[in-house]
Amino acid sequence: MKNANIFVDVDLTLVDAQGRLADGAREALQRLKDRGCHLFLWSTVGIDYAKATAARLKLDDLFEGYASKPDIVIDDMPGTVLNPFVFNPNAEASWSTMADRILKKHID
């Protein structure tokens, strides 16, 4: 898969409950971007919150766009919307380990 679109959630994924950036997240996201991935930041709180969080953490240069987390998806190919390529950095050893898995399995 080339030019993969990767959507990253804000709260308790990119940042902890105190709003601090997860350890290793910046470096892992940079590696993904450097390999041609398109990064987007989203949140159930909304677009403005996602943008403000990226700006506050000085990560806005990594993300191409921002979105609210979708509640409903309408698509002519619904099987392609929800796929097994969901990663939880909290279930991984580190952001770096997660980035390694993504790059190895899904990025040409």
N, C-alpha and C positions, 0 to 999 in steps of 0.2 A: 504494500500500500504506500503510494507516494503522496506527498502533500496532505497528510492526514489532518483532519480538523479535530482538535482536542478541546473539549469544553471542561473548564475547571470551576468547581464550586468554591464559594468564598468561605463561609463560616464552617468551622470544624473540619475543613479540608485544606484550604490554603492558609487559614489563620486559626489560632486556638480561641478558646472562650474569652480571652482577654484582648483579642485582636492582634496578637503577635504572629508574625510570619512563621510558618512551620519550618523547623530545621531542615536545611538542604533544599527547600522548595525553589528558591531563586536559581540555584545552580542547575537543578534538574530541569526546570522550565527552559533555561537558556540552552541546555543541551538539546532538548526537543526542538526548539526553534531553530537552532543551528543545523539540525538535520532536515529542515524543510517543513516541519509541522506548523500548522496555523493554530495559534492559541487564542481562545476566547474565554472570557471570565463571565460567570453568571451567578445569580443569587436569587433566592425566593424573595428577598427584600426589594430587588429591582435593579434596573440598569444604573441609575444614579449611584446607588450604594456600591455596586461592583466597580464602577469607574473611580469613585472616591477612594475605595480601598486600594485599588491599584496605584493611584496617584500618591496616597499616603505612604505606601510601602516602596515607592519609586520603582514600580514594576510595569508602569504603563507602556514602556517601550517594548515589552514582550508580547502584549496582547493586541490583536488586530481588531477586536470588537468586544462588545459587552451585551448581555442579555439578561432578562428575567428567566428564571428556571421555568420551563414550560409546564403548564397544567394539563393542556390538551394538545395533542399533535394531530394534524391532518396531513396525510401524505398518501400518494398513489402507490407507494411501496412500503407499507407499514412494517414489514418484516425487516427492513433495513434501518429503521429508526431505533428500535430496541435490539441491541446486539450483545454478544458476550464480551465485548471489549470495554467492560466497566472495571475501573481500578479504584480501590480505596486505599489512600496512602496511610490511613490509620491501621490497616491490616497488613501492611508491608513492613519490612525491616527499616526502611527509610525511603525518602523521596528519591534518592539516588538509585536504590534498588528497583523501585517502581519504574523509573525512567529507563533503566537498563532493560527491564522486561518488555516494556513497550517498544523500545528501539529494536530489540532482538526479534520479537515475534511479529511486529506489525509494520515496521518502517523499512523500506528497501534501501 
